């Protein structure tokens, strides 16, 4: 369960530090967390952002890449808690949606972050996302969302998992969205990922054939008969 005290830190800083007449970006990332093969990294714990790539320091939009190479079972879950125009119209008027069909081994959840009633963060920690949207447009509140992948790697296989957060929806595939369609803002954030598993077969040097060995033997025999 998250501690509600943290909810107010980034919003309070925005109000204090912004000069009069300057508005903050409509999108702000309040929190992120990753559960990679059972190892959890959290923004509020002071952990470094895992993976390669980058997220914008203010909006949290961008791309992150993760590589896996050891045989066996693997999992990655990513949790994001964004705010949209929170300083002007709060964050209780937002809603989520899921579009498309998850691929095999993929899980997801859209929910209140856990400050009041949501179960998403506990499920994120337990690798048990509920595959449900608890905050549709008909029941708006404070939105957070999470995506998860579970997969197996065989010998000589490797995986690349890329995560995307953007103001532009992907053209296809499964994705989550977080929206604020208030009178003073019309904004959505889209979250999706792509998993690619490849295999590399080691190149083996073929053994010489029996014929080649025979020819080498004959050549050696011929030279051995020359007088010294």
C-alpha positions in Angstrom: 0.0 0.0 0.0 1.3 3.4 -0.9 1.7 6.2 1.7 -0.7 9.1 0.9 1.8 11.7 2.1 3.8 11.3 -1.1 0.9 12.2 -3.3 1.2 15.9 -2.5 5.0 16.4 -2.9 5.3 17.0 -6.6 2.0 19.1 -6.8 3.1 21.3 -3.9 6.5 21.9 -5.5 4.9 23.0 -8.7 2.7 25.6 -7.0 5.7 27.0 -5.0 8.3 27.1 -7.7 6.4 28.3 -10.7 6.4 32.0 -11.3 3.1 33.9 -11.6 1.4 33.5 -14.9 3.4 30.4 -16.0 1.4 27.1 -16.1 2.9 23.7 -15.6 2.9 21.0 -18.2 -0.6 19.4 -18.5 1.1 16.0 -17.9 3.2 15.1 -14.9 4.6 11.8 -13.7 3.9 11.4 -10.0 5.3 7.9 -9.5 6.8 4.9 -11.3 7.8 1.4 -10.2 9.1 -1.7 -11.9 9.0 -5.4 -10.8 11.6 -7.3 -12.8 11.9 -11.0 -12.0 10.8 -10.2 -8.5 13.2 -7.3 -8.0 11.3 -4.0 -7.3 12.5 -0.5 -8.2 10.5 2.5 -6.9 10.7 6.2 -7.5 9.8 7.1 -4.0 12.4 4.7 -2.6 15.1 6.7 -4.4 15.9 3.9 -6.9 17.4 4.5 -10.3 15.2 4.2 -13.3 15.9 0.7 -14.7 16.4 -0.2 -18.3 17.9 1.8 -21.1 16.4 4.7 -22.9 14.8 7.6 -21.0 11.6 9.2 -19.8 11.1 13.0 -19.8 12.0 14.3 -16.3 8.7 16.2 -16.0 6.1 14.4 -18.2 7.4 10.9 -17.9 6.8 10.3 -21.6 9.4 8.3 -23.5 10.7 4.8 -24.1 12.5 2.3 -21.9 14.2 -0.9 -23.1 14.9 -4.1 -21.2 17.1 -7.0 -22.2 16.9 -10.6 -21.0 19.3 -13.4 -21.9 19.3 -16.2 -19.3 17.3 -19.3 -19.9 14.2 -19.8 -17.7 11.1 -17.9 -16.5 11.1 -14.1 -16.6 8.6 -11.3 -15.7 8.4 -7.6 -15.9 5.7 -5.3 -14.5 5.7 -1.6 -14.9 3.5 0.8 -12.9 2.9 4.5 -13.7 0.9 7.1 -11.9 0.5 10.2 -14.1 -1.5 13.4 -13.4 -3.1 15.5 -16.1 -3.8 19.2 -15.4 -3.9 18.4 -11.7 -3.1 22.0 -10.6 -6.1 23.4 -12.5 -8.8 20.7 -12.2 -7.4 18.1 -9.7 -6.8 14.5 -10.5 -10.1 13.0 -9.4 -11.8 13.6 -12.8 -9.7 11.2 -14.9 -10.5 7.8 -16.3 -8.8 4.9 -18.1 -9.5 2.5 -20.9 -7.9 -0.6 -22.5 -7.9 -1.1 -26.2 -7.2 -4.3 -28.2 -6.4 -7.8 -26.9 -3.5 -8.6 -24.6 -1.0 -11.1 -26.0 -0.3 -14.4 -24.3 1.5 -13.9 -21.0 0.5 -10.2 -20.8 -1.4 -8.7 -17.8 -2.8 -5.3 -17.0 -4.8 -3.2 -14.6 -6.2 0.4 -14.4 -7.1 1.5 -10.9 -6.9 4.1 -8.1 -3.2 4.0 -7.0 -3.9 2.6 -3.6 -4.2 5.8 -1.5 -7.9 5.1 -1.0 -9.3 1.9 -2.5 -7.2 0.7 -5.3 -5.5 -2.8 -5.3 -3.2 -2.1 -8.3 0.0 -1.5 -6.4 -0.4 -4.6 -4.2 -1.2 -6.6 -7.3 1.8 -5.1 -9.0 4.1 -6.2 -6.2 2.6 -9.7 -6.2 2.7 -10.1 -10.0 -1.1 -10.6 -10.0 -2.6 -7.8 -12.0 -6.3 -8.3 -12.3 -6.8 -7.6 -16.1 -9.6 -5.1 -15.3 -10.4 -1.4 -15.6 -11.8 -0.1 -12.3 -12.0 3.6 -13.5 -14.0 3.8 -16.7 -15.3 7.1 -18.0 -18.5 6.5 -16.0 -16.6 6.3 -12.7 -13.6 8.8 -12.9 -11.1 9.2 -10.1 -7.3 9.2 -9.6 -5.9 7.0 -12.4 -2.8 4.8 -12.4 -2.1 1.9 -14.7 0.2 -1.1 -15.0 1.3 -3.6 -17.6 3.0 -7.0 -17.1 4.7 -9.7 -19.1 5.6 -13.3 -18.2 7.7 -15.4 -20.6 10.1 -18.2 -20.9 13.5 -18.2 -22.6 15.2 -21.4 -23.9 18.9 -22.0 -24.4 20.4 -19.5 -26.9 17.3 -17.3 -26.7 17.2 -13.6 -25.7 14.4 -11.1 -25.3 14.0 -7.4 -25.8 11.1 -5.6 -24.1 10.3 -2.0 -25.0 7.9 0.2 -23.0 6.3 3.3 -24.5 4.4 6.2 -22.8 3.2 8.8 -25.3 0.5 11.4 -26.1 -0.1 9.5 -29.4 -1.8 6.1 -29.5 -0.1 3.2 -31.3 -1.6 2.2 -34.6 -2.4 -1.4 -33.4 -1.8 -3.9 -30.6 -2.9 -3.7 -27.0 -2.6 -0.5 -25.0 -3.9 1.4 -22.0 -4.9 5.0 -21.9 -5.3 7.6 -19.1 -7.5 10.6 -20.0 -8.8 13.9 -18.7 -11.5 15.4 -20.9 -12.4 18.3 -18.7 -13.6 21.6 -20.1 -10.2 23.2 -19.7 -8.1 20.2 -21.0 -8.5 17.4 -23.5 -5.5 15.1 -22.9 -4.7 11.4 -23.0 -1.6 9.4 -22.2 -1.0 6.0 -23.9 1.0 3.1 -22.4 2.0 0.0 -24.3 4.9 -2.4 -24.8 6.5 -4.7 -27.4 8.2 -8.0 -26.5 10.6 -9.7 -29.1 12.2 -13.0 -28.4 15.0 -14.2 -30.8 17.3 -17.2 -30.9 20.9 -17.4 -31.9 22.2 -20.9 -32.8 25.9 -21.3 -32.2 27.9 -21.8 -35.4 29.7 -25.2 -35.2 32.8 -26.0 -37.3 32.0 -29.2 -39.2 34.3 -32.2 -38.7 36.4 -33.2 -41.7 34.8 -35.9 -43.7 36.3 -39.4 -44.0 37.3 -38.7 -47.6 39.2 -35.6 -46.6 41.0 -37.5 -43.9 41.9 -40.2 -46.4 43.2 -37.7 -48.9 45.4 -36.1 -46.2 46.7 -39.5 -45.3 47.6 -40.3 -48.9 49.4 -36.9 -49.3 51.4 -37.6 -46.2 52.3 -41.1 -47.4 53.5 -39.7 -50.7 55.8 -37.2 -49.1 57.2 -39.7 -46.7 58.4 -41.9 -49.7 60.6 -39.1 -51.1 64.3 -39.8 -50.5 65.9 -37.4 -48.0 
